[in-house]
Amino acid sequence: MLRLYSNSATRLLRVLVCLLLSCSAQLANAASAPIYSAGGASGAQTIRTCTGILNPVCFGSVDNEELAADGNFNSAATIDVPLSLVGNSIRLRVNLASQAPANYRAGVVVRRQGGVLNLLNINLAGVLVIRTLKKSGSTSVVQESIPVSAELAGLVLGGSGSDPVRLEFVATKPFDQIEIEAGALLALGYKLDVFYAYAIDANVINTAQGYLSRFDAPSTSNYSTESKDNGITLCVNSNVSNPLNAVDNSLTNYATMGSLVDLSCPTTLQTQLEGTAPAGYDAGFVIGNGGLLDVSILKGLRLTTYLNGVAQESSGAGDLLSLKVLPGGQYAINFPTTKRYDRVEIRRTSLLGVLDNLRVYYGFGLEPRVFRDVDPLLSQFANPAGKFEVTTSSAVVCVNCSITDPQLAADNDLKNNYATVQTTLSVGGTVGLKMRLDGAGQAGNTAGVILGSGTELLDLNVLSNIRVRTYTGTPTSNGNTDGSVLVESATGSALLRLELLADGRQEISFLTTRDFDWVEVEFANGVSLLNDTRIYYGFAEDRPTGFPTNIVAPPAPLPVQLTAFNARANELAVDVTWKTAAEVNSDYFEVERSVTANQGFVTVGRVQAAGNTSSGREYALRDNDARQLPAGVLYYRLRQVDVDGTQVYSAVAVVTRKAAAVALVLYPNPAGSSDLVQVTLGTLPSADYEVAIYSLQGSLVSQQSVSARKTTIAVQGLRAGIYQVILRNAQGQQVATQRLALSGR
């Protein structure tokens, strides 16, 4: 049964491995652009249930429905759910700017108005429902309908309404509309703000390159149950039953590793792969035990790779191992490699009872993008000055509530040092640490922090006292932002993920829906379990989901082994860097750029290659011509040419460049309600801009096009008060904002 995502209860733990090793041509997959609700009044529709014929009575209402589809992330439509009998509901449906394919996250961002509600003894299952639809002529066809979990509904409806909440699921069918249905609560009415809907690529991996232990006519030569140590056979049969099942062509059959009776004969199963996996591919097995497994099993297992019968690499004592939850009660256990291999081996090294009768389905050698983002963004800088900020809110009592050594969460040592939280002698208030990332996080990334503890592990119950936020802000001269504008936040076990890493540290994160480049973690003061919490670093990752069902052989080894290809914004210019592990008869590299992901690439520069080398090389090129292009997303790829004219293209790298802030001046300000207000821009618009005026309640009260540096806006008829004036570029992006005060004269 599909359920709306909630990161509570028995979330299994995984290991985060942030090692950049050799990888295939999919190294730098370009993220698909997010799709948001659009169309304003024509893109939103309220659907009410009515009773009666002559004098129909309709349930509920929606105020300013167009604000859920106006392109402004901060304005909201309001669903009014009155006190009523359970069973009544009201729906708000919004159009997306374009159709979203299957495997996209479909969701809405909402927040209930008002203070805390007492929801004790109220059944919240199905009170909120999210649907995807697809337009067909003048009608809409429901694609999927997913109820919000009771826990997440409780967070939305029962909380104080301080933070907007994302309600979403991964769609299995294409859609171009999203609908939220709000149902009545017994003896309670409520108002629910709906800010925007979104469709974002979930990075579901269906096809990947690699090899499995999969043979149409398996034999004893395709596996071994011998247990060896330094080439010496310890025992011939190490208590593995049905080992042939781990190398046949069925991926649902399994061998069983029996209980470990004698450590001198550790239970061992080695499987042959269909081919030789390249260096950098993750080696591992798909396993299970008919129940639940967690990260504790990693200390009791060791994986080893072989090439032509000779051991190549081992996972050690579990510190490099990763455990990934798969459908159907299966798990992938794997580690990154640096050498080629054609066999993988799993050995039990512990008497841990949960490893008894472990099922081994098959071995694999798969490209690393199946398991992780190979190029995550981190709060990692050689000089951390200006890359962090300690944040606090008022407290009743605050004795030494602070962050000590905050710069250590933004330096380039991710493992050995950390900032430390001090909160014990405090009542009320919060303390936090904001960290800049070394690149621009994109909508859909996982944003979070790596934490540690000097005492005991954090658990799900403490997540209500931790909040993770993302920020952006005014662009600075170095191509980043000042982090002054809050983008999104998450708190509590229903929204935050808590995961244990192999080295004992913990990761707290959430899935984003908008771009960002700063991450903050905030702690409630006075919670003893949070005192002395260690903050190692913040991160953003384009994290893969799912597990490939279609495995294809990797291409033949190339003369040039490309191990990294990245593009990073430098103001409006772009720095392109790449690394090679070895080169044979290489001639030159050409960097190509496009404004779309799949076509229209043009050459922006050429770099001479090393020719022949067995050692690693690093290359760089700055695309200064990108300064002439409008701010936004650009796509880069690398064309490698050999001396014989053979050419190979890399995968596409994506980079987001943010323009310097546009000056917006209003005069007079304050103004009288009979005045004409002059709008002056710092630069001449490159295309038609739009200036819009919103009330502090988020209602759009005026908008008009701007094509010159100076124009006037009429404010006649507006009531006295404070208004927000927003300037958007031709792409609908907000580029400047200013408050306008009207005196009512």
ZAMARGU-4260 file (C-alpha; in steps of 0.2 Angstrom, whole numbers, plus 5000, padded with zeros to 4 digits):
<rodrens>
0) 5000/5000/5000 | 5007/5017/4995 | 5008/5029/5010 | 5013/5047/5012 | 5031/5049/5017
5) 5034/5050/5035 | 5051/5048/5042 | 5046/5041/5059 | 5045/5024/5068 | 5056/5010/5061
10) 5067/5019/5049 | 5081/5008/5045 | 5099/5015/5047 | 5111/5017/5033 | 5129/5022/5031
15) 5135/5038/5022 | 5150/5036/5012 | 5157/5052/5005 | 5172/5045/4995 | 5174/5052/4977
20) 5181/5037/4967 | 5182/5032/4949 | 5165/5031/4942 | 5156/5029/4925 | 5150/5042/4913
25) 5135/5045/4924 | 5146/5054/4937 | 5138/5071/4936 | 5120/5068/4932 | 5110/5084/4929
30) 5095/5086/4940 | 5079/5090/4931 | 5071/5107/4935 | 5057/5107/4947 | 5040/5110/4942
35) 5028/5122/4952 | 5010/5127/4952 | 5006/5140/4940 | 4992/5150/4931 | 4986/5161/4945
40) 4967/5162/4945 | 4966/5151/4929 | 4977/5138/4937 | 4967/5135/4954 | 4950/5128/4957
45) 4940/5125/4972 | 4929/5109/4973 | 4916/5109/4987 | 4903/5096/4991 | 4885/5102/4992
50) 4869/5095/4998 | 4851/5100/4993 | 4843/5105/4977 | 4833/5121/4978 | 4844/5129/4991
55) 4860/5119/4991 | 4872/5120/5006 | 4890/5119/5002 | 4904/5114/5014 | 4919/5125/5017
60) 4927/5138/5006 | 4944/5143/4999 | 4950/5162/5000 | 4962/5168/4987 | 4963/5152/4978
65) 4974/5160/4965 | 4988/5163/4977 | 4992/5144/4978 | 4997/5146/4959 | 5004/5163/4958
70) 5022/5159/4957 | 5025/5167/4974 | 5032/5155/4987 | 5026/5166/5002 | 5008/5170/4997
75) 4995/5157/5001 | 4977/5152/4997 | 4967/5148/5013 | 4956/5133/5015 | 4942/5136/5028
80) 4936/5120/5035 | 4921/5124/5047 | 4915/5114/5062 | 4905/5100/5055 | 4901/5082/5055
85) 4915/5070/5050 | 4914/5065/5032 | 4913/5083/5024 | 4928/5089/5015 | 4934/5103/5003
90) 4947/5102/4989 | 4959/5114/4981 | 4966/5109/4964 | 4980/5118/4956 | 4989/5117/4939
95) 5007/5113/4936 | 5018/5124/4924 | 5021/5108/4914 | 5017/5089/4915 | 5028/5079/4927
100) 5033/5061/4923 | 5032/5046/4934 | 5044/5045/4948 | 5042/5063/4953 | 5038/5069/4971
105) 5021/5076/4970 | 5016/5088/4985 | 5010/5104/4992 | 5017/5115/5006 | 5004/5120/5019
110) 5002/5128/5036 | 4987/5129/5048 | 4983/5146/5055 | 4981/5148/5074 | 4988/5141/5090
115) 4989/5123/5096 | 4974/5112/5094 | 4969/5098/5106 | 4967/5083/5094 | 4967/5070/5108
120) 4956/5055/5104 | 4953/5062/5086 | 4956/5050/5072 | 4967/5059/5059 | 4969/5045/5047
125) 4963/5051/5030 | 4958/5069/5036 | 4971/5076/5023 | 4973/5068/5006 | 4985/5072/4991
130) 4980/5068/4973 | 4988/5069/4957 | 4978/5072/4941 | 4980/5073/4922 | 4970/5085/4911
135) 4961/5077/4897 | 4952/5090/4887 | 4940/5099/4899 | 4941/5086/4912 | 4954/5079/4924
140) 4958/5061/4927 | 4964/5056/4945 | 4980/5047/4943 | 4984/5043/4962 | 4976/5047/4978
145) 4987/5045/4994 | 4980/5049/5012 | 4992/5058/5023 | 4998/5048/5038 | 4990/5051/5055
150) 5006/5057/5062 | 5010/5069/5049 | 4992/5076/5049 | 4994/5078/5068 | 5009/5089/5065
155) 5000/5100/5052 | 4984/5102/5061 | 4989/5101/5079 | 5005/5111/5080 | 5007/5130/5082
160) 5008/5133/5063 | 5025/5141/5064 | 5033/5132/5050 | 5025/5127/5033 | 5025/5108/5031
165) 5028/5098/5015 | 5015/5084/5011 | 5021/5073/4997 | 5023/5056/4989 | 5032/5049/4974
170) 5020/5047/4960 | 5021/5031/4949 | 5011/5040/4935 | 5013/5056/4925 | 5002/5071/4931
175) 5000/5090/4928 | 4988/5094/4942 | 4989/5092/4961 | 4975/5092/4973 | 4974/5093/4992
180) 4958/5088/5001 | 4954/5094/5019 | 4941/5085/5029 | 4931/5090/5044 | 4937/5086/5062
185) 4925/5081/5075 | 4920/5097/5085 | 4934/5107/5078 | 4936/5119/5063 | 4952/5125/5056
190) 4960/5135/5042 | 4974/5128/5031 | 4986/5139/5021 | 4991/5132/5004 | 5007/5140/4998
195) 5011/5131/4982 | 5012/5113/4974 | 5027/5105/4967 | 5033/5091/4956 | 5052/5087/4959
200) 5062/5072/4952 | 5064/5059/4965 | 5080/5052/4957 | 5073/5035/4955 | 5087/5023/4949
205) 5079/5010/4937 | 5093/5006/4926 | 5112/5005/4930 | 5128/4999/4923 | 5137/4984/4931
210) 5137/4965/4934 | 5128/4953/4944 | 5132/4935/4950 | 5119/4929/4937 | 5121/4914/4926
215) 5109/4904/4915 | 5118/4888/4918 | 5126/4890/4935 | 5139/4878/4941 | 5151/4875/4956
220) 5164/4885/4947 | 5153/4901/4949 | 5154/4901/4968 | 5164/4895/4983 | 5160/4891/5001
225) 5178/4889/5006 | 5185/4899/5020 | 5203/4905/5017 | 5215/4916/5026 | 5230/4923/5017
230) 5228/4909/5004 | 5227/4895/5017 | 5211/4885/5017 | 5203/4885/5034 | 5188/4874/5030
235) 5180/4868/5013 | 5162/4870/5017 | 5158/4885/5029 | 5140/4880/5033 | 5131/4888/5017
240) 5116/4880/5011 | 5110/4881/4993 | 5125/4891/4987 | 5120/4888/4968 | 5104/4900/4971
245) 5116/4915/4973 | 5123/4913/4956 | 5108/4907/4946 | 5097/4919/4934 | 5084/4921/4947
250) 5086/4936/4958 | 5073/4930/4971 | 5082/4913/4975 | 5094/4914/4989 | 5108/4904/4998
255) 5108/4903/5017 | 5123/4907/5028 | 5120/4896/5043 | 5124/4900/5061 | 5143/4902/5065
260) 5148/4888/5077 | 5167/4890/5076 | 5176/4907/5073 | 5190/4897/5066 | 5179/4892/5051
265) 5169/4908/5047 | 5154/4906/5036 | 5159/4912/5019 | 5151/4913/5002 | 5160/4920/4986
270) 5151/4923/4970 | 5158/4926/4952 | 5151/4941/4942 | 5146/4941/4924 | 5160/4952/4920
275) 5175/4962/4927 | 5168/4977/4937 | 5178/4993/4934 | 5188/5001/4948 | 5176/5013/4958
280) 5161/5002/4956 | 5153/4997/4972 | 5155/4979/4977 | 5141/4970/4987 | 5127/4958/4990
285) 5108/4959/4991 | 5104/4950/5007 | 5089/4948/5019 | 5084/4937/5034 | 5065/4937/5033
290) 5064/4951/5045 | 5072/4968/5049 | 5090/4972/5048 | 5099/4987/5054 | 5116/4995/5054
295) 5122/4984/5068 | 5125/4969/5057 | 5139/4979/5047 | 5151/4975/5061 | 5149/4957/5059
300) 5151/4956/5041 | 5166/4958/5029 | 5166/4960/5010 | 5181/4956/4999 | 5184/4958/4980
305) 5194/4946/4970 | 5202/4947/4952 | 5208/4931/4944 | 5207/4922/4961 | 5218/4936/4970
310) 5211/4946/4984 | 5210/4965/4979 | 5201/4975/4993 | 5191/4972/5009 | 5178/4982/5018
315) 5188/4981/5034 | 5178/4981/5050 | 5162/4988/5043 | 5168/5006/5043 | 5166/5007/5024
320) 5150/4997/5022 | 5133/5004/5018 | 5116/4996/5021 | 5102/5001/5009 | 5084/4996/5012
325) 5076/4988/4996 | 5058/4983/4992 | 5052/4965/4997 | 5062/4964/5013 | 5079/4964/5005
330) 5094/4975/5008 | 5110/4980/4999 | 5126/4979/5008 | 5141/4987/4999 | 5157/4997/4999
335) 5166/5008/4986 | 5181/5000/4978 | 5197/5007/4970 | 5202/4992/4960 | 5194/4980/4946
340) 5186/4964/4952 | 5177/4949/4945 | 5171/4940/4961 | 5164/4946/4978 | 5164/4938/4994
345) 5154/4940/5010 | 5161/4933/5027 | 5153/4932/5044 | 5165/4938/5057 | 5154/4939/5072
350) 5143/4928/5083 | 5129/4941/5082 | 5113/4931/5082 | 5104/4942/5069 | 5116/4935/5056
355) 5110/4917/5059 | 5102/4911/5043 | 5106/4926/5033 | 5099/4925/5015 | 5111/4930/5001
360) 5102/4933/4985 | 5116/4938/4973 | 5132/4948/4972 | 5135/4963/4962 | 5147/4976/4955
365) 5137/4992/4952 | 5141/5010/4947 | 5142/5021/4963 | 5127/5033/4958 | 5115/5019/4963
370) 5120/5022/4981 | 5125/5040/4983 | 5128/5057/4976 | 5146/5056/4971 | 5148/5075/4972
375) 5139/5081/4987 | 5139/5099/4993 | 5147/5102/5010 | 5151/5116/5022 | 5169/5113/5018
380) 5181/5127/5016 | 5200/5130/5018 | 5196/5147/5026 | 5179/5145/5036 | 5179/5164/5040
385) 5162/5171/5035 | 5155/5154/5031 | 5146/5151/5047 | 5134/5161/5059 | 5129/5157/5077
390) 5110/5160/5079 | 5100/5162/5096 | 5083/5166/5101 | 5078/5174/5118 | 5078/5163/5133
395) 5071/5165/5151 | 5087/5158/5158 | 5103/5157/5147 | 5119/5152/5156 | 5133/5147/5143
400) 5120/5142/5130 | 5131/5144/5115 | 5140/5135/5101 | 5159/5133/5105 | 5171/5132/5090
405) 5158/5135/5077 | 5171/5138/5063 | 5175/5119/5065 | 5159/5115/5056 | 5164/5125/5041
410) 5182/5120/5039 | 5189/5107/5028 | 5191/5093/5041 | 5175/5083/5040 | 5180/5069/5052
415) 5191/5075/5066 | 5184/5091/5073 | 5167/5099/5077 | 5157/5113/5084 | 5149/5109/5101
420) 5132/5114/5107 | 5130/5120/5125 | 5112/5121/5131 | 5110/5113/5148 | 5109/5128/5160
425) 5095/5136/5150 | 5076/5138/5150 | 5067/5143/5134 | 5074/5149/5118 | 5086/5141/5105
430) 5104/5141/5099 | 5109/5136/5082 | 5123/5136/5069 | 5121/5141/5051 | 5133/5135/5038
435) 5136/5140/5020 | 5138/5126/5007 | 5152/5125/4994 | 5139/5126/4980 | 5121/5130/4977
440) 5109/5116/4983 | 5095/5113/4971 | 5076/5109/4974 | 5075/5091/4978 | 5091/5089/4986
445) 5092/5081/5004 | 5098/5095/5016 | 5105/5091/5033 | 5119/5090/5046 | 5131/5077/5053
450) 5130/5076/5072 | 5139/5067/5085 | 5137/5065/5104 | 5149/5063/5118 | 5136/5054/5129
455) 5122/5044/5120 | 5114/5043/5103 | 5100/5054/5099 | 5083/5045/5096 | 5067/5050/5087
460) 5059/5058/5102 | 5072/5071/5103 | 5069/5077/5085 | 5055/5088/5091 | 5068/5099/5099
465) 5079/5100/5083 | 5075/5110/5068 | 5084/5110/5051 | 5083/5125/5040 | 5089/5130/5022
470) 5093/5148/5017 | 5097/5159/5002 | 5099/5177/5001 | 5106/5192/4992 | 5120/5187/4980
475) 5137/5192/4985 | 5152/5196/4974 | 5159/5178/4975 | 5144/5171/4967 | 5136/5164/4983
480) 5122/5173/4994 | 5123/5180/5012 | 5110/5167/5018 | 5098/5180/5025 | 5082/5173/5018
485) 5074/5158/5025 | 5069/5145/5012 | 5062/5130/5021 | 5063/5121/5038 | 5058/5104/5046
490) 5057/5098/5064 | 5050/5082/5072 | 5051/5064/5068 | 5037/5065/5055 | 5048/5077/5044
495) 5066/5074/5049 | 5076/5059/5045 | 5087/5052/5059 | 5100/5040/5052 | 5115/5032/5060
500) 5132/5031/5051 | 5145/5017/5052 | 5157/5027/5063 | 5144/5031/5076 | 5139/5049/5070
505) 5121/5053/5065 | 5113/5062/5051 | 5098/5073/5052 | 5090/5079/5036 | 5075/5082/5025
510) 5070/5083/5007 | 5069/5101/5000 | 5058/5108/4987 | 5067/5125/4983 | 5085/5130/4979
515) 5096/5135/4994 | 5115/5137/4998 | 5115/5138/5017 | 5110/5125/5030 | 5106/5128/5049
520) 5103/5116/5063 | 5094/5124/5078 | 5092/5116/5096 | 5080/5120/5110 | 5089/5125/5125
525) 5088/5115/5141 | 5086/5098/5134 | 5100/5088/5143 | 5102/5075/5129 | 5107/5089/5117
530) 5120/5096/5128 | 5138/5093/5121 | 5130/5088/5104 | 5144/5089/5091 | 5141/5097/5074
535) 5153/5091/5061 | 5146/5099/5045 | 5131/5103/5034 | 5127/5095/5017 | 5116/5094/5002
540) 5115/5079/4991 | 5105/5073/4976 | 5102/5057/4984 | 5096/5042/4973 | 5081/5031/4978
545) 5076/5014/4973 | 5087/5000/4966 | 5090/4996/4948 | 5080/4982/4940 | 5089/4983/4924
550) 5107/4980/4925 | 5117/4983/4909 | 5136/4980/4905 | 5147/4995/4907 | 5155/5001/4891
555) 5173/4995/4886 | 5186/5004/4896 | 5191/5021/4888 | 5208/5028/4884 | 5205/5041/4897
560) 5198/5036/4914 | 5188/5052/4920 | 5185/5052/4938 | 5177/5068/4941 | 5169/5082/4931
565) 5161/5097/4940 | 5155/5115/4936 | 5154/5128/4950 | 5147/5146/4948 | 5160/5160/4951
570) 5149/5175/4951 | 5141/5174/4934 | 5156/5165/4927 | 5158/5146/4929 | 5173/5136/4934
575) 5174/5119/4926 | 5186/5106/4933 | 5189/5088/4930 | 5201/5074/4935 | 5208/5058/4926
580) 5215/5043/4934 | 5225/5038/4918 | 5226/5043/4900 | 5232/5034/4884 | 5234/5043/4868
585) 5224/5058/4873 | 5225/5074/4863 | 5214/5087/4870 | 5198/5091/4880 | 5184/5103/4875
590) 5172/5111/4887 | 5155/5113/4880 | 5140/5123/4887 | 5121/5124/4884 | 5106/5132/4891
595) 5096/5115/4890 | 5101/5098/4897 | 5100/5088/4881 | 5105/5099/4865 | 5112/5115/4859
600) 5130/5113/4866 | 5143/5125/4860 | 5162/5124/4863 | 5168/5137/4876 | 5186/5132/4878
605) 5200/5119/4874 | 5213/5111/4886 | 5228/5101/4880 | 5228/5083/4887 | 5242/5074/4895
610) 5244/5061/4881 | 5250/5046/4890 | 5250/5044/4909 | 5246/5031/4922 | 5245/5044/4936
615) 5230/5056/4940 | 5229/5073/4932 | 5218/5088/4936 | 5212/5101/4924 | 5202/5117/4925
620) 5194/5130/4913 | 5185/5146/4918 | 5170/5150/4906 | 5170/5169/4907 | 5159/5171/4892
625) 5145/5164/4904 | 5144/5182/4911 | 5136/5188/4896 | 5121/5176/4899 | 5106/5179/4910
630) 5107/5172/4928 | 5100/5154/4930 | 5104/5136/4925 | 5118/5131/4913 | 5123/5114/4907
635) 5141/5108/4904 | 5149/5093/4896 | 5167/5087/4892 | 5172/5082/4875 | 5188/5071/4876
640) 5197/5068/4859 | 5211/5055/4856 | 5225/5057/4844 | 5216/5046/4831 | 5201/5058/4832
645) 5190/5046/4843 | 5179/5057/4854 | 5169/5053/4870 | 5157/5064/4879 | 5156/5065/4898
650) 5139/5066/4908 | 5132/5083/4910 | 5135/5094/4925 | 5123/5107/4930 | 5127/5124/4938
655) 5115/5138/4944 | 5121/5156/4944 | 5113/5169/4954 | 5113/5187/4948 | 5118/5202/4958
660) 5104/5210/4967 | 5093/5222/4957 | 5091/5239/4966 | 5073/5243/4969 | 5069/5261/4975
665) 5051/5268/4979 | 5048/5286/4980 | 5039/5293/4990 | 5039/5280/5004 | 5029/5282/5015
670) 5016/5288/5002 | 4999/5294/5002 | 4985/5284/4995 | 4982/5298/4981 | 5000/5298/4976
675) 5009/5290/4961 | 5024/5280/4967 | 5039/5281/4957 | 5048/5264/4954 | 5067/5265/4950
680) 5078/5250/4945 | 5096/5250/4947 | 5099/5243/4930 | 5089/5243/4913 | 5078/5227/4912
685) 5084/5215/4899 | 5066/5210/4896 | 5049/5215/4903 | 5049/5214/4922 | 5034/5214/4933
690) 5031/5223/4948 | 5017/5217/4960 | 5010/5224/4976 | 5004/5212/4990 | 4996/5215/5007
695) 5004/5208/5023 | 4990/5195/5022 | 4998/5189/5005 | 4984/5195/4994 | 4989/5202/4977
700) 4982/5220/4975 | 4991/5226/4960 | 5003/5221/4946 | 5010/5229/4930 | 5024/5226/4918
705) 5040/5236/4919 | 5051/5239/4903 | 5061/5254/4908 | 5072/5259/4923 | 5059/5271/4929
710) 5040/5269/4930 | 5025/5274/4941 | 5012/5263/4950 | 4996/5269/4956 | 4990/5266/4974
715) 4974/5275/4973 | 4960/5265/4982 | 4973/5255/4993 | 4970/5256/5012 | 4983/5263/5024
720) 4995/5251/5029 | 5011/5241/5025 | 5013/5233/5008 | 5026/5222/5000 | 5032/5227/4983
725) 5040/5212/4973 | 5050/5214/4957 | 5050/5198/4945 | 5061/5196/4930 | 5054/5189/4913
730) 5056/5171/4920 | 5045/5175/4934 | 5059/5174/4947 | 5059/5186/4962 | 5074/5198/4960
735) 5070/5212/4972 | 5058/5217/4986 | 5054/5233/4995 | 5041/5238/5009 | 5029/5252/5005
740) 5020/5262/5018 | 5004/5270/5014 | 4998/5284/5026 | 4980/5285/5019 | 4981/5304/5015
</rodrens>
